[in-house]
């Protein structure tokens, strides 16, 4: 089970979370977010990949930050359509993974996902709200029955430390679900994670 921890803004907190060995760190490059990145230089992590989260950003802005922060992946968390993604993929280095976030409220929200096949490496299923992530709200996980795309996905949106067993049960019936993206339910305040909560969750989910 892959674990992506998103939205850190403090270097010491980041290093403490790294000891729990998540698979990915997500850094938010969106000025309107209370978790927007404030770190000028990211520490090096041996086994943790770095993903930049962007919202309807220009390709130039993404490319500049991918190079500056040595990002291993780019997550598109806005209304980026397939033509946008195709053009971005051509500009990024071949080894950079592309994540596409899909906001979920009802079954119809899954219809567009298959169009991203061959252009994105992973889907992130988040809860549809007025916010661009970090709402702390879960969508109805029964809606996962409508997921029929071939692209693997991470479950996101309001996951808490108490949801580990439920997530593991979901994975048994949804083989395309390869992990989770955790954020606001693990915070002391926006951008600062509770290390104990993250540690406990990762230990329980990676059994």
PyMOL commands that place a pseudoatom at each C-alpha (Angstrom):
pseudoatom trace, name=CA, resn=UNK, resi=1, chain=A, elem=C, hetatm=0, pos=[0.000, 0.000, 0.000]
pseudoatom trace, name=CA, resn=UNK, resi=2, chain=A, elem=C, hetatm=0, pos=[1.537, 3.264, -1.163]
pseudoatom trace, name=CA, resn=UNK, resi=3, chain=A, elem=C, hetatm=0, pos=[1.330, 6.219, 1.221]
pseudoatom trace, name=CA, resn=UNK, resi=4, chain=A, elem=C, hetatm=0, pos=[1.667, 9.815, 0.031]
pseudoatom trace, name=CA, resn=UNK, resi=5, chain=A, elem=C, hetatm=0, pos=[1.861, 12.491, 2.733]
pseudoatom trace, name=CA, resn=UNK, resi=6, chain=A, elem=C, hetatm=0, pos=[0.902, 15.877, 1.357]
pseudoatom trace, name=CA, resn=UNK, resi=7, chain=A, elem=C, hetatm=0, pos=[1.162, 19.496, 2.420]
pseudoatom trace, name=CA, resn=UNK, resi=8, chain=A, elem=C, hetatm=0, pos=[4.232, 19.937, 4.655]
pseudoatom trace, name=CA, resn=UNK, resi=9, chain=A, elem=C, hetatm=0, pos=[5.728, 23.413, 5.007]
pseudoatom trace, name=CA, resn=UNK, resi=10, chain=A, elem=C, hetatm=0, pos=[8.289, 22.915, 7.811]
pseudoatom trace, name=CA, resn=UNK, resi=11, chain=A, elem=C, hetatm=0, pos=[11.696, 21.281, 7.264]
pseudoatom trace, name=CA, resn=UNK, resi=12, chain=A, elem=C, hetatm=0, pos=[12.009, 19.793, 10.766]
pseudoatom trace, name=CA, resn=UNK, resi=13, chain=A, elem=C, hetatm=0, pos=[8.506, 18.358, 10.551]
pseudoatom trace, name=CA, resn=UNK, resi=14, chain=A, elem=C, hetatm=0, pos=[9.334, 16.977, 7.133]
pseudoatom trace, name=CA, resn=UNK, resi=15, chain=A, elem=C, hetatm=0, pos=[12.440, 15.201, 8.424]
pseudoatom trace, name=CA, resn=UNK, resi=16, chain=A, elem=C, hetatm=0, pos=[10.477, 13.731, 11.346]
pseudoatom trace, name=CA, resn=UNK, resi=17, chain=A, elem=C, hetatm=0, pos=[7.786, 12.404, 8.991]
pseudoatom trace, name=CA, resn=UNK, resi=18, chain=A, elem=C, hetatm=0, pos=[10.483, 10.949, 6.717]
pseudoatom trace, name=CA, resn=UNK, resi=19, chain=A, elem=C, hetatm=0, pos=[11.467, 8.550, 9.510]
pseudoatom trace, name=CA, resn=UNK, resi=20, chain=A, elem=C, hetatm=0, pos=[8.070, 6.840, 9.055]
pseudoatom trace, name=CA, resn=UNK, resi=21, chain=A, elem=C, hetatm=0, pos=[9.067, 6.045, 5.441]
pseudoatom trace, name=CA, resn=UNK, resi=22, chain=A, elem=C, hetatm=0, pos=[6.106, 7.124, 3.335]
pseudoatom trace, name=CA, resn=UNK, resi=23, chain=A, elem=C, hetatm=0, pos=[6.510, 6.503, -0.393]
pseudoatom trace, name=CA, resn=UNK, resi=24, chain=A, elem=C, hetatm=0, pos=[5.809, 10.057, -1.537]
pseudoatom trace, name=CA, resn=UNK, resi=25, chain=A, elem=C, hetatm=0, pos=[5.850, 13.576, -0.153]
pseudoatom trace, name=CA, resn=UNK, resi=26, chain=A, elem=C, hetatm=0, pos=[3.496, 16.080, -1.774]
pseudoatom trace, name=CA, resn=UNK, resi=27, chain=A, elem=C, hetatm=0, pos=[4.440, 19.767, -1.855]
pseudoatom trace, name=CA, resn=UNK, resi=28, chain=A, elem=C, hetatm=0, pos=[1.792, 22.297, -2.785]
pseudoatom trace, name=CA, resn=UNK, resi=29, chain=A, elem=C, hetatm=0, pos=[2.668, 24.930, -5.374]
pseudoatom trace, name=CA, resn=UNK, resi=30, chain=A, elem=C, hetatm=0, pos=[-0.606, 26.855, -5.132]
pseudoatom trace, name=CA, resn=UNK, resi=31, chain=A, elem=C, hetatm=0, pos=[-0.486, 30.241, -3.431]
pseudoatom trace, name=CA, resn=UNK, resi=32, chain=A, elem=C, hetatm=0, pos=[-4.107, 30.168, -2.273]
pseudoatom trace, name=CA, resn=UNK, resi=33, chain=A, elem=C, hetatm=0, pos=[-3.500, 27.060, -0.171]
pseudoatom trace, name=CA, resn=UNK, resi=34, chain=A, elem=C, hetatm=0, pos=[-2.653, 27.432, 3.543]
pseudoatom trace, name=CA, resn=UNK, resi=35, chain=A, elem=C, hetatm=0, pos=[-0.175, 24.610, 2.872]
pseudoatom trace, name=CA, resn=UNK, resi=36, chain=A, elem=C, hetatm=0, pos=[1.641, 26.340, 0.014]
pseudoatom trace, name=CA, resn=UNK, resi=37, chain=A, elem=C, hetatm=0, pos=[5.332, 25.459, 0.021]
pseudoatom trace, name=CA, resn=UNK, resi=38, chain=A, elem=C, hetatm=0, pos=[7.576, 27.815, 2.002]
pseudoatom trace, name=CA, resn=UNK, resi=39, chain=A, elem=C, hetatm=0, pos=[10.736, 25.710, 1.812]
pseudoatom trace, name=CA, resn=UNK, resi=40, chain=A, elem=C, hetatm=0, pos=[13.374, 27.059, -0.572]
pseudoatom trace, name=CA, resn=UNK, resi=41, chain=A, elem=C, hetatm=0, pos=[15.470, 23.892, -0.721]
pseudoatom trace, name=CA, resn=UNK, resi=42, chain=A, elem=C, hetatm=0, pos=[14.093, 20.435, -0.002]
pseudoatom trace, name=CA, resn=UNK, resi=43, chain=A, elem=C, hetatm=0, pos=[16.161, 17.910, 1.956]
pseudoatom trace, name=CA, resn=UNK, resi=44, chain=A, elem=C, hetatm=0, pos=[17.331, 14.818, 0.109]
pseudoatom trace, name=CA, resn=UNK, resi=45, chain=A, elem=C, hetatm=0, pos=[15.411, 11.636, 0.847]
pseudoatom trace, name=CA, resn=UNK, resi=46, chain=A, elem=C, hetatm=0, pos=[16.863, 8.269, -0.060]
pseudoatom trace, name=CA, resn=UNK, resi=47, chain=A, elem=C, hetatm=0, pos=[13.648, 6.314, -0.590]
pseudoatom trace, name=CA, resn=UNK, resi=48, chain=A, elem=C, hetatm=0, pos=[10.908, 8.958, -0.674]
pseudoatom trace, name=CA, resn=UNK, resi=49, chain=A, elem=C, hetatm=0, pos=[9.854, 10.563, -3.942]
pseudoatom trace, name=CA, resn=UNK, resi=50, chain=A, elem=C, hetatm=0, pos=[8.859, 14.217, -4.161]
pseudoatom trace, name=CA, resn=UNK, resi=51, chain=A, elem=C, hetatm=0, pos=[5.654, 15.280, -5.930]
pseudoatom trace, name=CA, resn=UNK, resi=52, chain=A, elem=C, hetatm=0, pos=[4.695, 18.874, -6.699]
pseudoatom trace, name=CA, resn=UNK, resi=53, chain=A, elem=C, hetatm=0, pos=[0.972, 19.662, -6.536]
pseudoatom trace, name=CA, resn=UNK, resi=54, chain=A, elem=C, hetatm=0, pos=[-0.183, 22.304, -9.031]
pseudoatom trace, name=CA, resn=UNK, resi=55, chain=A, elem=C, hetatm=0, pos=[-3.594, 23.859, -9.723]
pseudoatom trace, name=CA, resn=UNK, resi=56, chain=A, elem=C, hetatm=0, pos=[-4.278, 25.083, -13.265]
pseudoatom trace, name=CA, resn=UNK, resi=57, chain=A, elem=C, hetatm=0, pos=[-0.677, 26.277, -13.493]
pseudoatom trace, name=CA, resn=UNK, resi=58, chain=A, elem=C, hetatm=0, pos=[1.184, 27.203, -16.667]
pseudoatom trace, name=CA, resn=UNK, resi=59, chain=A, elem=C, hetatm=0, pos=[3.509, 24.588, -18.089]
pseudoatom trace, name=CA, resn=UNK, resi=60, chain=A, elem=C, hetatm=0, pos=[6.448, 26.952, -17.603]
pseudoatom trace, name=CA, resn=UNK, resi=61, chain=A, elem=C, hetatm=0, pos=[5.657, 27.314, -13.888]
pseudoatom trace, name=CA, resn=UNK, resi=62, chain=A, elem=C, hetatm=0, pos=[5.515, 23.535, -13.465]
pseudoatom trace, name=CA, resn=UNK, resi=63, chain=A, elem=C, hetatm=0, pos=[8.729, 22.932, -15.408]
pseudoatom trace, name=CA, resn=UNK, resi=64, chain=A, elem=C, hetatm=0, pos=[10.616, 25.620, -13.481]
pseudoatom trace, name=CA, resn=UNK, resi=65, chain=A, elem=C, hetatm=0, pos=[9.637, 24.177, -10.102]
pseudoatom trace, name=CA, resn=UNK, resi=66, chain=A, elem=C, hetatm=0, pos=[10.190, 20.592, -11.200]
pseudoatom trace, name=CA, resn=UNK, resi=67, chain=A, elem=C, hetatm=0, pos=[13.769, 21.463, -12.015]
pseudoatom trace, name=CA, resn=UNK, resi=68, chain=A, elem=C, hetatm=0, pos=[14.386, 23.715, -9.004]
pseudoatom trace, name=CA, resn=UNK, resi=69, chain=A, elem=C, hetatm=0, pos=[13.036, 21.240, -6.429]
pseudoatom trace, name=CA, resn=UNK, resi=70, chain=A, elem=C, hetatm=0, pos=[14.121, 18.112, -8.316]
pseudoatom trace, name=CA, resn=UNK, resi=71, chain=A, elem=C, hetatm=0, pos=[10.583, 16.752, -8.231]
pseudoatom trace, name=CA, resn=UNK, resi=72, chain=A, elem=C, hetatm=0, pos=[10.014, 13.118, -9.166]
pseudoatom trace, name=CA, resn=UNK, resi=73, chain=A, elem=C, hetatm=0, pos=[6.363, 13.706, -9.967]
pseudoatom trace, name=CA, resn=UNK, resi=74, chain=A, elem=C, hetatm=0, pos=[3.802, 16.358, -10.861]
pseudoatom trace, name=CA, resn=UNK, resi=75, chain=A, elem=C, hetatm=0, pos=[0.234, 16.269, -9.540]
pseudoatom trace, name=CA, resn=UNK, resi=76, chain=A, elem=C, hetatm=0, pos=[-2.407, 18.240, -11.424]
pseudoatom trace, name=CA, resn=UNK, resi=77, chain=A, elem=C, hetatm=0, pos=[-5.133, 19.233, -8.980]
pseudoatom trace, name=CA, resn=UNK, resi=78, chain=A, elem=C, hetatm=0, pos=[-7.238, 21.627, -11.034]
pseudoatom trace, name=CA, resn=UNK, resi=79, chain=A, elem=C, hetatm=0, pos=[-9.360, 21.419, -14.164]
pseudoatom trace, name=CA, resn=UNK, resi=80, chain=A, elem=C, hetatm=0, pos=[-6.519, 20.354, -16.445]
pseudoatom trace, name=CA, resn=UNK, resi=81, chain=A, elem=C, hetatm=0, pos=[-8.000, 18.619, -19.495]
pseudoatom trace, name=CA, resn=UNK, resi=82, chain=A, elem=C, hetatm=0, pos=[-6.444, 15.905, -21.614]
pseudoatom trace, name=CA, resn=UNK, resi=83, chain=A, elem=C, hetatm=0, pos=[-4.936, 18.338, -24.162]
pseudoatom trace, name=CA, resn=UNK, resi=84, chain=A, elem=C, hetatm=0, pos=[-3.198, 20.176, -21.323]
pseudoatom trace, name=CA, resn=UNK, resi=85, chain=A, elem=C, hetatm=0, pos=[-1.839, 16.893, -19.946]
pseudoatom trace, name=CA, resn=UNK, resi=86, chain=A, elem=C, hetatm=0, pos=[-0.638, 15.672, -23.348]
pseudoatom trace, name=CA, resn=UNK, resi=87, chain=A, elem=C, hetatm=0, pos=[1.280, 18.891, -23.960]
pseudoatom trace, name=CA, resn=UNK, resi=88, chain=A, elem=C, hetatm=0, pos=[2.805, 18.833, -20.474]
pseudoatom trace, name=CA, resn=UNK, resi=89, chain=A, elem=C, hetatm=0, pos=[3.896, 15.208, -20.834]
pseudoatom trace, name=CA, resn=UNK, resi=90, chain=A, elem=C, hetatm=0, pos=[5.824, 16.098, -23.988]
pseudoatom trace, name=CA, resn=UNK, resi=91, chain=A, elem=C, hetatm=0, pos=[7.726, 18.815, -22.114]
pseudoatom trace, name=CA, resn=UNK, resi=92, chain=A, elem=C, hetatm=0, pos=[8.550, 16.909, -18.922]
pseudoatom trace, name=CA, resn=UNK, resi=93, chain=A, elem=C, hetatm=0, pos=[11.486, 14.466, -18.675]
pseudoatom trace, name=CA, resn=UNK, resi=94, chain=A, elem=C, hetatm=0, pos=[10.379, 10.910, -19.387]
pseudoatom trace, name=CA, resn=UNK, resi=95, chain=A, elem=C, hetatm=0, pos=[11.033, 9.703, -15.837]
pseudoatom trace, name=CA, resn=UNK, resi=96, chain=A, elem=C, hetatm=0, pos=[8.726, 12.262, -14.184]
pseudoatom trace, name=CA, resn=UNK, resi=97, chain=A, elem=C, hetatm=0, pos=[5.421, 10.737, -13.088]
pseudoatom trace, name=CA, resn=UNK, resi=98, chain=A, elem=C, hetatm=0, pos=[2.159, 12.562, -13.698]
pseudoatom trace, name=CA, resn=UNK, resi=99, chain=A, elem=C, hetatm=0, pos=[-0.655, 12.335, -11.145]
pseudoatom trace, name=CA, resn=UNK, resi=100, chain=A, elem=C, hetatm=0, pos=[-4.133, 13.642, -12.018]
pseudoatom trace, name=CA, resn=UNK, resi=101, chain=A, elem=C, hetatm=0, pos=[-6.540, 14.507, -9.237]
pseudoatom trace, name=CA, resn=UNK, resi=102, chain=A, elem=C, hetatm=0, pos=[-10.235, 13.872, -9.863]
pseudoatom trace, name=CA, resn=UNK, resi=103, chain=A, elem=C, hetatm=0, pos=[-12.822, 15.489, -7.581]
pseudoatom trace, name=CA, resn=UNK, resi=104, chain=A, elem=C, hetatm=0, pos=[-15.563, 13.019, -6.687]
pseudoatom trace, name=CA, resn=UNK, resi=105, chain=A, elem=C, hetatm=0, pos=[-19.142, 13.722, -5.644]
pseudoatom trace, name=CA, resn=UNK, resi=106, chain=A, elem=C, hetatm=0, pos=[-21.173, 11.242, -7.691]
pseudoatom trace, name=CA, resn=UNK, resi=107, chain=A, elem=C, hetatm=0, pos=[-20.738, 8.413, -10.201]
pseudoatom trace, name=CA, resn=UNK, resi=108, chain=A, elem=C, hetatm=0, pos=[-20.581, 10.719, -13.228]
pseudoatom trace, name=CA, resn=UNK, resi=109, chain=A, elem=C, hetatm=0, pos=[-17.266, 12.149, -11.996]
pseudoatom trace, name=CA, resn=UNK, resi=110, chain=A, elem=C, hetatm=0, pos=[-15.520, 8.915, -13.028]
pseudoatom trace, name=CA, resn=UNK, resi=111, chain=A, elem=C, hetatm=0, pos=[-16.465, 9.194, -16.712]
pseudoatom trace, name=CA, resn=UNK, resi=112, chain=A, elem=C, hetatm=0, pos=[-13.530, 11.337, -17.818]
pseudoatom trace, name=CA, resn=UNK, resi=113, chain=A, elem=C, hetatm=0, pos=[-10.814, 9.267, -16.145]
pseudoatom trace, name=CA, resn=UNK, resi=114, chain=A, elem=C, hetatm=0, pos=[-10.262, 6.728, -18.931]
pseudoatom trace, name=CA, resn=UNK, resi=115, chain=A, elem=C, hetatm=0, pos=[-9.353, 9.548, -21.347]
pseudoatom trace, name=CA, resn=UNK, resi=116, chain=A, elem=C, hetatm=0, pos=[-6.158, 10.118, -19.356]
pseudoatom trace, name=CA, resn=UNK, resi=117, chain=A, elem=C, hetatm=0, pos=[-4.897, 6.573, -19.944]
pseudoatom trace, name=CA, resn=UNK, resi=118, chain=A, elem=C, hetatm=0, pos=[-1.400, 6.519, -21.493]
pseudoatom trace, name=CA, resn=UNK, resi=119, chain=A, elem=C, hetatm=0, pos=[-0.823, 10.091, -20.321]
pseudoatom trace, name=CA, resn=UNK, resi=120, chain=A, elem=C, hetatm=0, pos=[-0.922, 9.908, -16.522]
pseudoatom trace, name=CA, resn=UNK, resi=121, chain=A, elem=C, hetatm=0, pos=[0.684, 7.401, -14.183]
pseudoatom trace, name=CA, resn=UNK, resi=122, chain=A, elem=C, hetatm=0, pos=[-1.744, 7.699, -11.317]
pseudoatom trace, name=CA, resn=UNK, resi=123, chain=A, elem=C, hetatm=0, pos=[-5.168, 9.108, -10.462]
pseudoatom trace, name=CA, resn=UNK, resi=124, chain=A, elem=C, hetatm=0, pos=[-5.823, 10.763, -7.097]
pseudoatom trace, name=CA, resn=UNK, resi=125, chain=A, elem=C, hetatm=0, pos=[-9.482, 10.537, -6.081]
pseudoatom trace, name=CA, resn=UNK, resi=126, chain=A, elem=C, hetatm=0, pos=[-10.326, 13.473, -3.825]
pseudoatom trace, name=CA, resn=UNK, resi=127, chain=A, elem=C, hetatm=0, pos=[-13.556, 14.868, -2.398]
pseudoatom trace, name=CA, resn=UNK, resi=128, chain=A, elem=C, hetatm=0, pos=[-15.292, 17.527, -4.479]
pseudoatom trace, name=CA, resn=UNK, resi=129, chain=A, elem=C, hetatm=0, pos=[-15.487, 20.761, -2.472]
pseudoatom trace, name=CA, resn=UNK, resi=130, chain=A, elem=C, hetatm=0, pos=[-14.915, 24.457, -3.091]
pseudoatom trace, name=CA, resn=UNK, resi=131, chain=A, elem=C, hetatm=0, pos=[-11.359, 23.929, -1.836]
pseudoatom trace, name=CA, resn=UNK, resi=132, chain=A, elem=C, hetatm=0, pos=[-8.599, 22.443, -3.977]
pseudoatom trace, name=CA, resn=UNK, resi=133, chain=A, elem=C, hetatm=0, pos=[-7.832, 19.578, -1.584]
pseudoatom trace, name=CA, resn=UNK, resi=134, chain=A, elem=C, hetatm=0, pos=[-7.232, 19.628, 2.145]
pseudoatom trace, name=CA, resn=UNK, resi=135, chain=A, elem=C, hetatm=0, pos=[-10.943, 19.795, 2.997]
pseudoatom trace, name=CA, resn=UNK, resi=136, chain=A, elem=C, hetatm=0, pos=[-10.845, 16.961, 5.538]
pseudoatom trace, name=CA, resn=UNK, resi=137, chain=A, elem=C, hetatm=0, pos=[-14.050, 15.570, 4.009]
pseudoatom trace, name=CA, resn=UNK, resi=138, chain=A, elem=C, hetatm=0, pos=[-14.597, 12.076, 2.630]
pseudoatom trace, name=CA, resn=UNK, resi=139, chain=A, elem=C, hetatm=0, pos=[-16.674, 11.260, -0.415]
pseudoatom trace, name=CA, resn=UNK, resi=140, chain=A, elem=C, hetatm=0, pos=[-18.872, 8.164, -0.413]
pseudoatom trace, name=CA, resn=UNK, resi=141, chain=A, elem=C, hetatm=0, pos=[-16.374, 5.326, -0.857]
pseudoatom trace, name=CA, resn=UNK, resi=142, chain=A, elem=C, hetatm=0, pos=[-19.161, 3.123, -2.256]
pseudoatom trace, name=CA, resn=UNK, resi=143, chain=A, elem=C, hetatm=0, pos=[-18.740, 5.203, -5.415]
pseudoatom trace, name=CA, resn=UNK, resi=144, chain=A, elem=C, hetatm=0, pos=[-15.444, 3.397, -6.040]
pseudoatom trace, name=CA, resn=UNK, resi=145, chain=A, elem=C, hetatm=0, pos=[-17.581, 0.644, -7.583]
pseudoatom trace, name=CA, resn=UNK, resi=146, chain=A, elem=C, hetatm=0, pos=[-17.889, 2.930, -10.624]
pseudoatom trace, name=CA, resn=UNK, resi=147, chain=A, elem=C, hetatm=0, pos=[-14.131, 3.144, -11.161]
pseudoatom trace, name=CA, resn=UNK, resi=148, chain=A, elem=C, hetatm=0, pos=[-13.458, 1.221, -14.378]
pseudoatom trace, name=CA, resn=UNK, resi=149, chain=A, elem=C, hetatm=0, pos=[-10.287, 2.842, -15.718]
pseudoatom trace, name=CA, resn=UNK, resi=150, chain=A, elem=C, hetatm=0, pos=[-7.005, 0.957, -16.081]
pseudoatom trace, name=CA, resn=UNK, resi=151, chain=A, elem=C, hetatm=0, pos=[-4.979, 3.700, -14.373]
pseudoatom trace, name=CA, resn=UNK, resi=152, chain=A, elem=C, hetatm=0, pos=[-4.081, 2.888, -10.743]
pseudoatom trace, name=CA, resn=UNK, resi=153, chain=A, elem=C, hetatm=0, pos=[-5.380, 5.337, -8.161]
pseudoatom trace, name=CA, resn=UNK, resi=154, chain=A, elem=C, hetatm=0, pos=[-4.672, 6.742, -4.715]
pseudoatom trace, name=CA, resn=UNK, resi=155, chain=A, elem=C, hetatm=0, pos=[-7.605, 7.307, -2.386]
pseudoatom trace, name=CA, resn=UNK, resi=156, chain=A, elem=C, hetatm=0, pos=[-7.659, 10.785, -0.878]
pseudoatom trace, name=CA, resn=UNK, resi=157, chain=A, elem=C, hetatm=0, pos=[-10.020, 13.105, 0.950]
pseudoatom trace, name=CA, resn=UNK, resi=158, chain=A, elem=C, hetatm=0, pos=[-10.512, 13.117, 4.709]
pseudoatom trace, name=CA, resn=UNK, resi=159, chain=A, elem=C, hetatm=0, pos=[-8.634, 9.906, 5.499]
pseudoatom trace, name=CA, resn=UNK, resi=160, chain=A, elem=C, hetatm=0, pos=[-7.749, 9.730, 9.210]
pseudoatom trace, name=CA, resn=UNK, resi=161, chain=A, elem=C, hetatm=0, pos=[-5.496, 7.522, 11.341]
pseudoatom trace, name=CA, resn=UNK, resi=162, chain=A, elem=C, hetatm=0, pos=[-8.564, 5.441, 12.263]
pseudoatom trace, name=CA, resn=UNK, resi=163, chain=A, elem=C, hetatm=0, pos=[-9.278, 4.513, 8.631]
pseudoatom trace, name=CA, resn=UNK, resi=164, chain=A, elem=C, hetatm=0, pos=[-6.372, 2.089, 8.060]
pseudoatom trace, name=CA, resn=UNK, resi=165, chain=A, elem=C, hetatm=0, pos=[-8.425, -1.111, 8.387]
pseudoatom trace, name=CA, resn=UNK, resi=166, chain=A, elem=C, hetatm=0, pos=[-11.249, 0.256, 6.273]
pseudoatom trace, name=CA, resn=UNK, resi=167, chain=A, elem=C, hetatm=0, pos=[-8.806, 1.257, 3.539]
pseudoatom trace, name=CA, resn=UNK, resi=168, chain=A, elem=C, hetatm=0, pos=[-7.190, -2.195, 3.563]
pseudoatom trace, name=CA, resn=UNK, resi=169, chain=A, elem=C, hetatm=0, pos=[-10.624, -3.791, 3.195]
pseudoatom trace, name=CA, resn=UNK, resi=170, chain=A, elem=C, hetatm=0, pos=[-11.422, -1.485, 0.267]
pseudoatom trace, name=CA, resn=UNK, resi=171, chain=A, elem=C, hetatm=0, pos=[-8.270, -2.526, -1.518]
pseudoatom trace, name=CA, resn=UNK, resi=172, chain=A, elem=C, hetatm=0, pos=[-9.425, -6.156, -1.537]
pseudoatom trace, name=CA, resn=UNK, resi=173, chain=A, elem=C, hetatm=0, pos=[-12.353, -5.278, -3.796]
pseudoatom trace, name=CA, resn=UNK, resi=174, chain=A, elem=C, hetatm=0, pos=[-10.691, -2.443, -5.745]
pseudoatom trace, name=CA, resn=UNK, resi=175, chain=A, elem=C, hetatm=0, pos=[-7.414, -3.769, -7.207]
pseudoatom trace, name=CA, resn=UNK, resi=176, chain=A, elem=C, hetatm=0, pos=[-6.649, -0.490, -8.989]
pseudoatom trace, name=CA, resn=UNK, resi=177, chain=A, elem=C, hetatm=0, pos=[-6.422, 1.218, -5.597]
pseudoatom trace, name=CA, resn=UNK, resi=178, chain=A, elem=C, hetatm=0, pos=[-2.709, 1.074, -4.853]
pseudoatom trace, name=CA, resn=UNK, resi=179, chain=A, elem=C, hetatm=0, pos=[-2.493, 3.523, -1.983]
pseudoatom trace, name=CA, resn=UNK, resi=180, chain=A, elem=C, hetatm=0, pos=[-3.656, 6.609, -0.145]
pseudoatom trace, name=CA, resn=UNK, resi=181, chain=A, elem=C, hetatm=0, pos=[-2.918, 10.316, -0.057]
pseudoatom trace, name=CA, resn=UNK, resi=182, chain=A, elem=C, hetatm=0, pos=[-3.163, 11.747, 3.475]
pseudoatom trace, name=CA, resn=UNK, resi=183, chain=A, elem=C, hetatm=0, pos=[-3.192, 15.362, 4.560]
pseudoatom trace, name=CA, resn=UNK, resi=184, chain=A, elem=C, hetatm=0, pos=[-5.453, 17.471, 6.763]
pseudoatom trace, name=CA, resn=UNK, resi=185, chain=A, elem=C, hetatm=0, pos=[-6.665, 14.796, 9.222]
pseudoatom trace, name=CA, resn=UNK, resi=186, chain=A, elem=C, hetatm=0, pos=[-3.040, 14.303, 10.307]
pseudoatom trace, name=CA, resn=UNK, resi=187, chain=A, elem=C, hetatm=0, pos=[-2.331, 17.940, 11.101]
pseudoatom trace, name=CA, resn=UNK, resi=188, chain=A, elem=C, hetatm=0, pos=[-1.639, 19.998, 14.185]
pseudoatom trace, name=CA, resn=UNK, resi=189, chain=A, elem=C, hetatm=0, pos=[-2.297, 23.023, 11.978]
pseudoatom trace, name=CA, resn=UNK, resi=190, chain=A, elem=C, hetatm=0, pos=[-2.200, 23.529, 8.189]
pseudoatom trace, name=CA, resn=UNK, resi=191, chain=A, elem=C, hetatm=0, pos=[1.222, 22.511, 6.923]
pseudoatom trace, name=CA, resn=UNK, resi=192, chain=A, elem=C, hetatm=0, pos=[2.371, 20.898, 10.197]
pseudoatom trace, name=CA, resn=UNK, resi=193, chain=A, elem=C, hetatm=0, pos=[1.772, 17.160, 10.601]
pseudoatom trace, name=CA, resn=UNK, resi=194, chain=A, elem=C, hetatm=0, pos=[1.295, 15.192, 13.816]
pseudoatom trace, name=CA, resn=UNK, resi=195, chain=A, elem=C, hetatm=0, pos=[4.246, 12.797, 13.626]
pseudoatom trace, name=CA, resn=UNK, resi=196, chain=A, elem=C, hetatm=0, pos=[2.683, 10.193, 15.920]
pseudoatom trace, name=CA, resn=UNK, resi=197, chain=A, elem=C, hetatm=0, pos=[-0.530, 10.044, 13.901]
pseudoatom trace, name=CA, resn=UNK, resi=198, chain=A, elem=C, hetatm=0, pos=[1.392, 9.594, 10.645]
pseudoatom trace, name=CA, resn=UNK, resi=199, chain=A, elem=C, hetatm=0, pos=[3.663, 6.942, 12.174]
pseudoatom trace, name=CA, resn=UNK, resi=200, chain=A, elem=C, hetatm=0, pos=[0.724, 4.965, 13.547]
pseudoatom trace, name=CA, resn=UNK, resi=201, chain=A, elem=C, hetatm=0, pos=[-1.193, 5.100, 10.284]
pseudoatom trace, name=CA, resn=UNK, resi=202, chain=A, elem=C, hetatm=0, pos=[1.768, 4.019, 8.137]
pseudoatom trace, name=CA, resn=UNK, resi=203, chain=A, elem=C, hetatm=0, pos=[2.554, 1.106, 10.465]
pseudoatom trace, name=CA, resn=UNK, resi=204, chain=A, elem=C, hetatm=0, pos=[-1.078, -0.056, 10.333]
pseudoatom trace, name=CA, resn=UNK, resi=205, chain=A, elem=C, hetatm=0, pos=[-1.485, 0.335, 6.594]
pseudoatom trace, name=CA, resn=UNK, resi=206, chain=A, elem=C, hetatm=0, pos=[1.801, -1.350, 5.620]
pseudoatom trace, name=CA, resn=UNK, resi=207, chain=A, elem=C, hetatm=0, pos=[1.230, -4.573, 7.542]
for i in range(1, 207): cmd.bond("trace and resi %d" % i, "trace and resi %d" % (i + 1))
show_as sticks, trace
zoom trace
